[in-house]
Structures are given as C-alpha cells and as structure tokens.
Amino acid sequence: MPGDRAAFLKASWVNVVSNVLKITVEGILGVLSGSLALMADAAHSVADLLASAVVLVWGRFVYDDPDASHPHGHDRFEPLSALFVGGVLVLLGLKLLYDSGNALLTGPSAEYSAILVVGLLFALVDRYACYWYTCLVNRDVESPSLRALAADSKNDIYTTLAAFVGVGGMALGYPIFDPLAGGLVSLLVIYQGIDISRENIRYLSDGAPPAEERERIEEAIRSHPEVRGVHDFVAYYSGHVIEVEFHAEIDGDHSLAAAHDIETELRERVREIEPVSDVHVHLDPAGLGEWKDASERSSPSTTLR
C-alpha cells in the first residue's frame, strides 16, 4: 500500500537521523574523555546507522509490485535487510567484548567529566524517541525490518544505561567500571543480534509458522460448511508472510461453477488471516482418499513442510 510505503520510509529516515545525532555526540565525548563505555555505545550506533541505512535502501523493495524477475513479489527483501541488522550487531558485539576484556587486563585510562552525563542523557532521549516513533508506525505497517530497528533502539536504551554505570564509576573514583560497562554493552548487543538473526532466518528458510497459527488457519478451512475434510495441508513463511497450500474435500456432486465458488470462498477466508498472503487450494471429492494411495503418506493428517 502507498501509505505503508511512505510510513516505512519516514520511520527509516527517523532511525538514520537519530543514529547520526547519537554517534556525533557520544563519539566526540568518548574520544575526548577516553571512556570505553561511551565509545562502545557510539560504535554500537555506527552499526545501527549502517543497519538503518540498509533497511531504508533495501527494505522498501517489499512494497514493489510483482514483476518478471520477482513474480511472487518482494517479501523476502525485508527479512534479508533485518538479517543484515542482526549479523552486524553480533560482529560488533564480539569486537566490543574483546576491547572491554583487553581494557580490564591493561587497566582503564578514561577520565570523568560532567559533560559525559549530559551526552548520555541526550542519547537516552534520542533513542527512546526513535523507539517510540518506530513502534507507533509499525503498529500499522507490521514490518520485520522496522521491528528489528525498534528492538535495536530499545537495546540502545539499555546500552546507554550501562554506559551510565561506567561514567558513574569514574565519578566515584572507580574507573574499572568503564570497561565493565563496555563489556555489559557488548553482551546486550550480541544477544539482540542473535535474536533478530534467528527470527529472520526462519522467514528466509521457508520455516513453518507457530503451531497456533497453523491451527487457526486449518480451523478456518474446516469450519466452511461445504468442507468434509482437509489433507496435504502446508503452511510456511515466504519472507515475513505465510503461504498456505491444502486439499479440501467437498461433496462430489457439486457443479463446476459451485466448486469454483467454494474454492474462492476458501481462499478468501484463509487470506483474511494475518499474515497469510498466497493461498493455493485443490478441491477433491469427499471419500476419494487419494492421500492413501501415496506411499509416503500414512494418514490424512496435517503435514508441515
């Protein structure tokens, strides 16, 4: 939808600008003070900036109509961009964890300044505002890429709070808190990256949706008054949407026109379930039992890809 595309692009731009502001403030203050926690938080935002830029450039293709090169649409572009977000976070988190460990072994060298607190307060407000706005937009858009960026913005709030611990430790005369906070930031970054990556790998690998989603879809089929049975039921992700295939058994004395109407009703009934996209229906005469003739099928029960 044109409205969803415009909202997606606007939210993506908000994420880009928000990260640029945070990187500029924290990066300058971190370099001037030598605070590892502050530089780690700024470095995290560099990855965020890269990720949000990729989502802005790449993720919007999901709103393009099907074409000759992508006859089923562009739904997989979005989880691809979200997977990139997760991968970058994992790599950056590992680098930050290494730097923090090295600082603990060699000794911290950061110096406290009250301006660091001002910079961190700005970062908190900046990222919370971005998180709130991205979640607000995504209530209607329901984009995995925006969900990944919102999760990353929320993660930024935690990492900035961790950086506060490091700065607070320096203020109290315990500079060791700075690399400790940097290590905590890195662990949060790694966890978030793994979580985002795992979700979107399922979208890209034609994984099955959760059991409750499959049951809801099959119940919508079975509840049709003309359906006598369902077999060869398959539901799987294609990008972040679900495709459904099934055979529905109906009485064999229906006319071709009546059978066509039933097929259309079943397709529309299933497509009303979010996030179902394509639905492929095959109608069988009830009692035919064709699934029993296939050597690798032992019953008409639901099968999942």
GIMO-V504622 format. One record per residue. N is the residue number from 0. SS is DSSP state (H for helix, E for strand, - for the rest). Layout:
BEGIN
n->N ss->SS
n->N ss->SS
END
This chain:
BEGIN
n->0 ss->-
n->1 ss->H
n->2 ss->H
n->3 ss->H
n->4 ss->H
n->5 ss->H
n->6 ss->H
n->7 ss->H
n->8 ss->H
n->9 ss->H
n->10 ss->H
n->11 ss->H
n->12 ss->H
n->13 ss->H
n->14 ss->H
n->15 ss->H
n->16 ss->H
n->17 ss->H
n->18 ss->H
n->19 ss->H
n->20 ss->H
n->21 ss->H
n->22 ss->H
n->23 ss->H
n->24 ss->H
n->25 ss->H
n->26 ss->H
n->27 ss->H
n->28 ss->H
n->29 ss->H
n->30 ss->H
n->31 ss->H
n->32 ss->H
n->33 ss->-
n->34 ss->-
n->35 ss->H
n->36 ss->H
n->37 ss->H
n->38 ss->H
n->39 ss->H
n->40 ss->H
n->41 ss->H
n->42 ss->H
n->43 ss->H
n->44 ss->H
n->45 ss->H
n->46 ss->H
n->47 ss->H
n->48 ss->H
n->49 ss->H
n->50 ss->H
n->51 ss->H
n->52 ss->H
n->53 ss->H
n->54 ss->H
n->55 ss->H
n->56 ss->H
n->57 ss->H
n->58 ss->H
n->59 ss->H
n->60 ss->H
n->61 ss->H
n->62 ss->H
n->63 ss->-
n->64 ss->-
n->65 ss->-
n->66 ss->-
n->67 ss->-
n->68 ss->-
n->69 ss->-
n->70 ss->-
n->71 ss->-
n->72 ss->-
n->73 ss->-
n->74 ss->-
n->75 ss->H
n->76 ss->H
n->77 ss->H
n->78 ss->H
n->79 ss->H
n->80 ss->H
n->81 ss->H
n->82 ss->H
n->83 ss->H
n->84 ss->H
n->85 ss->H
n->86 ss->H
n->87 ss->H
n->88 ss->H
n->89 ss->H
n->90 ss->H
n->91 ss->H
n->92 ss->H
n->93 ss->H
n->94 ss->H
n->95 ss->H
n->96 ss->H
n->97 ss->H
n->98 ss->H
n->99 ss->H
n->100 ss->H
n->101 ss->H
n->102 ss->H
n->103 ss->H
n->104 ss->H
n->105 ss->H
n->106 ss->-
n->107 ss->-
n->108 ss->-
n->109 ss->-
n->110 ss->-
n->111 ss->-
n->112 ss->-
n->113 ss->H
n->114 ss->H
n->115 ss->H
n->116 ss->H
n->117 ss->H
n->118 ss->H
n->119 ss->H
n->120 ss->H
n->121 ss->H
n->122 ss->H
n->123 ss->H
n->124 ss->H
n->125 ss->H
n->126 ss->H
n->127 ss->H
n->128 ss->H
n->129 ss->H
n->130 ss->H
n->131 ss->H
n->132 ss->H
n->133 ss->H
n->134 ss->H
n->135 ss->H
n->136 ss->H
n->137 ss->H
n->138 ss->H
n->139 ss->H
n->140 ss->H
n->141 ss->-
n->142 ss->-
n->143 ss->H
n->144 ss->H
n->145 ss->H
n->146 ss->H
n->147 ss->H
n->148 ss->H
n->149 ss->H
n->150 ss->H
n->151 ss->H
n->152 ss->H
n->153 ss->H
n->154 ss->H
n->155 ss->H
n->156 ss->H
n->157 ss->H
n->158 ss->H
n->159 ss->H
n->160 ss->H
n->161 ss->H
n->162 ss->H
n->163 ss->H
n->164 ss->H
n->165 ss->H
n->166 ss->H
n->167 ss->H
n->168 ss->H
n->169 ss->H
n->170 ss->H
n->171 ss->-
n->172 ss->-
n->173 ss->-
n->174 ss->-
n->175 ss->H
n->176 ss->H
n->177 ss->H
n->178 ss->H
n->179 ss->H
n->180 ss->H
n->181 ss->H
n->182 ss->H
n->183 ss->H
n->184 ss->H
n->185 ss->H
n->186 ss->H
n->187 ss->H
n->188 ss->H
n->189 ss->H
n->190 ss->H
n->191 ss->H
n->192 ss->H
n->193 ss->H
n->194 ss->H
n->195 ss->H
n->196 ss->H
n->197 ss->H
n->198 ss->H
n->199 ss->H
n->200 ss->H
n->201 ss->H
n->202 ss->H
n->203 ss->H
n->204 ss->-
n->205 ss->-
n->206 ss->-
n->207 ss->-
n->208 ss->-
n->209 ss->-
n->210 ss->H
n->211 ss->H
n->212 ss->H
n->213 ss->H
n->214 ss->H
n->215 ss->H
n->216 ss->H
n->217 ss->H
n->218 ss->H
n->219 ss->H
n->220 ss->H
n->221 ss->H
n->222 ss->-
n->223 ss->-
n->224 ss->-
n->225 ss->-
n->226 ss->-
n->227 ss->-
n->228 ss->E
n->229 ss->E
n->230 ss->E
n->231 ss->E
n->232 ss->E
n->233 ss->E
n->234 ss->E
n->235 ss->E
n->236 ss->E
n->237 ss->E
n->238 ss->-
n->239 ss->-
n->240 ss->E
n->241 ss->E
n->242 ss->E
n->243 ss->E
n->244 ss->E
n->245 ss->E
n->246 ss->E
n->247 ss->E
n->248 ss->E
n->249 ss->E
n->250 ss->-
n->251 ss->-
n->252 ss->-
n->253 ss->-
n->254 ss->-
n->255 ss->H
n->256 ss->H
n->257 ss->H
n->258 ss->H
n->259 ss->H
n->260 ss->H
n->261 ss->H
n->262 ss->H
n->263 ss->H
n->264 ss->H
n->265 ss->H
n->266 ss->H
n->267 ss->H
n->268 ss->H
n->269 ss->H
n->270 ss->H
n->271 ss->-
n->272 ss->-
n->273 ss->-
n->274 ss->-
n->275 ss->E
n->276 ss->E
n->277 ss->E
n->278 ss->E
n->279 ss->E
n->280 ss->E
n->281 ss->E
n->282 ss->E
n->283 ss->E
n->284 ss->E
n->285 ss->-
n->286 ss->-
n->287 ss->-
n->288 ss->-
n->289 ss->H
n->290 ss->H
n->291 ss->H
n->292 ss->H
n->293 ss->-
n->294 ss->-
n->295 ss->-
n->296 ss->-
n->297 ss->-
n->298 ss->-
n->299 ss->-
n->300 ss->-
n->301 ss->-
n->302 ss->-
n->303 ss->-
n->304 ss->-
END
